[in-house]
């Protein structure tokens, strides 16, 4: 299972400088990662995609495979 603390650190770094924040972060034993983000302003699909790519790029699928789902309660 991937290190949830490391995932949180990477996710928070990706959101730094924005008004977005993590609402929930889960990682199953099968490395199914789910991150819910929100913001004081609107969070659109493009923001979710950009955030997902930033988080995904910090991990190597060759070392440990995972599934990443990012969404906002408002989308």
Buried (B, 14 or more C-beta within 10 A) or exposed (E): EBEEEEBBEBBEEBBEEBEBEBEEBEBEEEBEBBBBBBBEEEBEEEBBEEBBEBBBEEBEEEEEEBEBEBBBEEE
